């Protein structure tokens, strides 16, 4: 695997985790 593909995979994984935590934060904000 070349470095660019590796970087994109790591970045994509980070984006998924970030979006998940962002959604959870929005949901918890709406409850209060």
N, C-alpha and C positions, 0 to 999 in steps of 0.2 A: 504494500500500500504506500503510495507516495504521500509526501507531507501535506500537500494541499487537501487531498481527500481526507486524510486523518484529521486535519484541522476542522474541516467542515462537519465531520462526524461528531467531533467533540463539541463544536459550536451548536449543532443541531440538538444534541443531547442536552446541552445547557439550556437552550431555548425551550425545550419541552418541559424541563424541570422548572424553569422560570415561569412559564405560562401556567403550569399547574399550581404553583404557590401563589401566583397572582390571582387566579380564579378563587382559590381558597380564601385569600385575604378579602376579595370583593364580597364573597358569600358571607363571611363572618361580619363584615361591615354592614351589610344589609339587615342582619339579624338584630343588631343593637338599635 
